[in-house]
Amino acid sequence: MIEKVIPLLLTLIVASYPVPVFAQPPPAVEPITDIDLEVIIERITNWIFFIFFALAVIFVVFAAFNFLTAAGDPDKAKSARNQLTYAIIAIAVALIARVVPVLVRAILAP
């Protein structure tokens, strides 16, 4: 009985720990009044960078797991190799997203 109660109690303690944080009022948000094309492009490319980089990390971990569990099966190894290729493509897209604002600034600079 005690073996079932202790994990449940620990789970409830851990799950209820962040609750006091939600009681605080949200910070004041200032309205955005002056948005530049450069700022919009930079924000969009920052989101693209983080999304693709996170996907690349997930793909690399998943491909590594598939390599480890392939156990000599060439089809699974080929699938893992393809996943690693997609991860490299995602990293390339993320890096391109970081370069785009620099190029826009260079083109639009007076």
C-alpha positions in Angstrom: 0.0 0.0 0.0 2.7 2.4 0.9 4.5 1.7 -2.4 1.5 3.1 -4.2 0.9 6.1 -2.0 4.5 7.5 -2.1 4.7 7.9 -5.9 1.2 9.3 -6.0 2.1 11.8 -3.3 5.3 12.8 -5.0 3.5 13.3 -8.3 0.9 15.5 -6.7 3.7 17.6 -5.0 5.6 18.0 -8.3 2.4 18.7 -10.3 1.2 21.4 -7.8 4.6 23.1 -7.5 4.2 25.6 -10.4 0.6 26.6 -9.4 1.7 29.7 -7.3 3.4 31.1 -10.3 0.1 31.4 -12.2 -1.3 33.6 -9.4 0.9 36.5 -10.3 -0.6 39.2 -12.6 0.7 39.1 -16.2 3.2 41.8 -17.2 1.9 44.9 -18.9 2.2 44.6 -22.7 2.9 47.7 -24.6 1.1 48.0 -28.0 3.3 47.8 -31.0 2.9 51.1 -32.9 6.0 51.4 -35.1 6.7 48.2 -37.0 9.3 48.2 -39.7 9.5 45.7 -42.6 12.9 44.7 -41.3 11.6 43.9 -37.8 8.7 41.8 -39.2 11.1 39.8 -41.4 13.5 39.3 -38.6 10.8 38.1 -36.2 9.5 35.6 -38.8 12.9 34.3 -39.6 13.7 33.9 -35.9 10.6 31.7 -35.6 11.6 29.7 -38.6 15.1 29.3 -37.3 14.0 28.0 -33.9 11.3 25.7 -35.3 13.6 24.1 -37.9 16.5 23.8 -35.5 14.2 22.0 -33.0 13.0 19.7 -35.7 16.6 19.0 -36.7 17.5 18.0 -33.2 14.5 15.7 -33.0 15.4 14.2 -36.3 19.0 13.6 -35.3 18.0 11.9 -32.1 15.4 9.8 -33.8 17.9 8.9 -36.6 20.5 7.9 -34.0 17.9 5.7 -32.2 17.1 4.0 -35.5 20.8 3.5 -36.3 21.3 1.9 -32.9 18.2 -0.4 -33.2 18.9 -1.3 -36.8 20.9 -4.3 -35.7 22.4 -4.8 -39.2 19.1 -4.4 -41.1 20.0 -2.5 -44.2 16.5 -1.1 -44.7 16.4 0.4 -41.2 19.9 1.8 -41.6 18.9 3.4 -45.0 15.8 4.9 -43.3 18.0 6.3 -40.5 20.4 7.7 -43.1 17.5 9.4 -44.9 16.3 10.9 -41.6 19.8 12.3 -40.9 19.7 13.8 -44.4 16.4 15.5 -43.6 17.9 16.8 -40.4 20.8 18.3 -42.3 18.3 20.0 -44.7 16.4 21.4 -41.7 19.6 22.8 -40.3 20.4 24.4 -43.7 17.0 26.0 -43.8 17.4 27.3 -40.3 20.7 28.8 -41.2 19.3 30.4 -44.3 16.5 31.9 -42.1 19.3 33.5 -40.0 20.9 35.0 -43.1 17.8 36.5 -44.7 17.5 39.5 -42.3 21.1 40.4 -43.0 20.5 40.3 -46.7 17.4 42.4 -46.4 19.2 45.0 -44.3 22.0 45.0 -47.0 19.5 45.5 -49.8 17.3 48.1 -48.1 20.2 50.1 -46.6 20.5 53.6 -48.0 
